[in-house]
Amino acid sequence: MPINPDAVGTKTEPARRSWDSKDSLIYALGVGAGAADPLQELEFTTENTSGKPQRALPTMAVVLSPLGGGFGAIGSFNPAMLVHGEQGITLHREIPVEGELEAVSEITGIYDKGKGAVVVSETTATLVETGEPLFSTRMSAFIRGEGGWGGDRGPSGGGNEAPDRAPDVEVTLQTRTDQALIYRLSGDRNPLHSDPAFAAMGGFDRPILHGLCTYGFTGRALLHELCDSDPARFTGMDARFSSPVMPGEALTVRAWKVEDGVAVFQTCGQDGRVVIDNGRVTYR
C-alpha cells in the first residue's frame, strides 16, 4: 500500500504564482462568462469597457491555488485512479485582476474507505505585495485501490441538504461543446478533458468537462443571483462532485437561502441528474 497515512500534517514549501489581466479573462471565458448575456459580464470578460473596470471571478481561486495541493508527500499512486471529490474556497478579500501570491498546502487528512483512500488538502494564499490573506482552498480526492490498511474511515458524507421546498434561486446556464478546451487554458491539461482516446480508457465516449469548470459555472450563477454580481460580496463556496458533465450540457443551479448570508445549493445536468450536491455558499 504505497500511500503513507503518516503524511498528515505535511506542508509544502511556500510557492509563488503570478497572474495578469489575460489570465483573469481566460478563466472567466473558461467558465462561460459572457455566453448567456455578454453585456452583463463585460467586467469579467474585457479590460477596456468604459465605466466598468475589469474584475476577477471569485472561483478563480481554484486555478490560482498550486496544482497538487501537497499530494507529492503522500506516496506513489496511479493518478488515473484519482477522482476529485469535494472542493471549497474561502475568500478573505476580492481577488485582484492581476497580482502575485504565495501559497502553502497541507495534507490535513488521509482516510481509509476500504476500496480506496480519501486524501484531504488545504491551501492558504497571501498576496506577496501586501502580505494580506487572499484565500484558502480545500479539496478532497478519492484514490481507488489505495484503501484497506485499517485506518480511520473519517467523516461520512452529508450536510448542506436542500430544504424540502421550492428553491429561492434557479438559473440554467449553457456550456459550449468546446468548453473544456477553453477551460484547460487556465492550467488543467489533463487529457481526460481533451483526448477522446484517453477519455475512452476512463469509460467515457468523449472527453468530459472539468469538475472545476462545472464548479465555476455554479459559482457564476450564485454570484449573480445572490451577490448582485459583486465579487466583493462572495465569501465562500463548498461543494461535492457527484456526476461527470459533458461539454455542451445545460447546467441548472438551484439555491435555498437558509440564513442571512448563507445558502445551500445543487447543480443538475440537463437530464436532471445532480452533478454537484451538498453545496454551501456564504456571502455578504
PEGINOR-V697642 format. One record per backbone hydrogen bond with DSSP energy under -1.0 kcal/mol. NH is the residue of the N-H (numbers start at 1). CO is the residue of the C=O. E is the energy in kcal/mol with one decimal. If there is no record, write none. Layout:
{{NH | CO | E} {NH | CO | E}}
This chain:
{{4 | 74 | -3.0} {7 | 4 | -1.9} {8 | 5 | -1.3} {9 | 107 | -3.7} {10 | 7 | -2.4} {12 | 105 | -2.6} {15 | 103 | -2.6} {17 | 101 | -2.2} {19 | 99 | -2.4} {24 | 20 | -1.8} {25 | 21 | -2.1} {26 | 22 | -2.7} {27 | 23 | -2.4} {28 | 24 | -2.1} {29 | 25 | -2.4} {30 | 26 | -2.3} {31 | 27 | -1.3} {32 | 29 | -1.7} {33 | 28 | -2.6} {35 | 32 | -2.0} {40 | 37 | -1.2} {44 | 41 | -1.4} {45 | 41 | -1.2} {46 | 42 | -1.8} {52 | 49 | -2.0} {55 | 43 | -3.0} {60 | 57 | -1.7} {61 | 58 | -1.6} {62 | 59 | -1.8} {63 | 60 | -1.3} {64 | 60 | -1.5} {65 | 61 | -1.6} {71 | 68 | -2.1} {73 | 70 | -2.0} {74 | 71 | -1.4} {81 | 78 | -2.3} {82 | 79 | -1.5} {83 | 142 | -2.6} {85 | 140 | -2.7} {86 | 140 | -1.3} {87 | 239 | -2.4} {88 | 138 | -2.9} {89 | 237 | -2.2} {90 | 136 | -2.8} {91 | 235 | -2.5} {92 | 134 | -2.2} {93 | 134 | -1.0} {99 | 19 | -2.1} {101 | 17 | -2.9} {102 | 126 | -2.4} {103 | 15 | -3.0} {104 | 124 | -2.0} {106 | 122 | -2.7} {107 | 10 | -2.2} {108 | 120 | -2.0} {109 | 120 | -1.3} {111 | 118 | -2.9} {112 | 152 | -2.5} {113 | 116 | -2.4} {115 | 113 | -1.8} {117 | 143 | -1.9} {118 | 111 | -2.3} {119 | 141 | -2.5} {120 | 109 | -3.1} {121 | 139 | -2.8} {122 | 106 | -2.5} {123 | 137 | -2.6} {124 | 104 | -2.3} {125 | 135 | -2.6} {126 | 102 | -2.3} {127 | 132 | -2.6} {128 | 100 | -2.6} {131 | 127 | -2.8} {134 | 125 | -2.9} {135 | 125 | -1.1} {136 | 90 | -2.4} {137 | 123 | -2.5} {138 | 88 | -2.7} {139 | 121 | -2.4} {140 | 86 | -1.9} {141 | 119 | -2.2} {142 | 83 | -2.8} {143 | 117 | -3.2} {144 | 81 | -2.4} {145 | 115 | -3.1} {146 | 143 | -1.4} {165 | 163 | -1.9} {168 | 255 | -1.7} {169 | 255 | -2.0} {171 | 253 | -2.1} {173 | 251 | -3.2} {175 | 249 | -2.2} {179 | 176 | -1.5} {182 | 178 | -1.3} {183 | 179 | -2.8} {184 | 180 | -2.2} {185 | 182 | -1.4} {186 | 183 | -2.3} {187 | 184 | -1.9} {189 | 187 | -1.1} {193 | 190 | -2.0} {194 | 191 | -1.6} {195 | 191 | -3.2} {199 | 195 | -2.6} {200 | 196 | -2.1} {201 | 197 | -1.3} {203 | 200 | -1.6} {204 | 199 | -2.4} {208 | 192 | -1.4} {209 | 245 | -3.3} {214 | 210 | -1.8} {215 | 211 | -2.2} {216 | 212 | -1.6} {217 | 213 | -2.5} {218 | 214 | -2.4} {219 | 215 | -2.5} {220 | 216 | -2.3} {221 | 217 | -2.1} {222 | 218 | -2.3} {223 | 219 | -2.5} {224 | 220 | -2.3} {225 | 221 | -2.4} {226 | 222 | -2.5} {227 | 223 | -1.4} {229 | 223 | -1.9} {230 | 227 | -2.0} {233 | 230 | -1.9} {234 | 231 | -1.1} {235 | 282 | -2.0} {236 | 282 | -1.5} {237 | 89 | -2.2} {238 | 280 | -2.7} {239 | 87 | -2.0} {240 | 277 | -2.3} {241 | 85 | -2.7} {242 | 275 | -2.5} {243 | 275 | -1.2} {249 | 246 | -2.0} {251 | 173 | -3.4} {252 | 268 | -2.5} {253 | 171 | -3.0} {254 | 266 | -2.7} {255 | 169 | -2.1} {256 | 264 | -3.0} {258 | 262 | -1.9} {259 | 262 | -1.5} {262 | 259 | -2.3} {263 | 281 | -2.2} {264 | 256 | -2.4} {265 | 279 | -1.4} {266 | 254 | -2.1} {267 | 276 | -2.5} {268 | 252 | -2.7} {269 | 273 | -2.6} {272 | 269 | -2.0} {275 | 267 | -2.9} {276 | 267 | -1.9} {277 | 240 | -2.5} {279 | 265 | -1.8} {280 | 238 | -2.5} {281 | 263 | -2.9} {282 | 236 | -2.2} {283 | 261 | -2.0} {284 | 233 | -2.7}}
